[in-house]
């Protein structure tokens, strides 16, 4: 079963911010980051419960090659991405995104 996907505005801003930072570091690196995000989202929507639950009902899938985690919740047949956080930062505001 493939789950529907919704990405919060906050999560979209997280992705955009990381994309822009990586592009500043090296041209094309932001695009690689986006490709990694897309690959992870495909895995998540295929089997959302395969990834660890870190905070009650919030699951995290860590992105290969980039130090970020996609934070999401599963509700019925939908995956809701609430944030994309750098792994060295404590996502203190994620609870406000639920």
Secondary structure, DSSP 8 states (H G I E B T S, - for coil): ---EEEE-HHHHHHHHHHHHHHHHHSTTHHHHHHHHHHHHHHHHHH-GGGS-EEETTEEEEE-TTSSEEEEEEEETTEEEEEEEEETTS--TTGGGG-
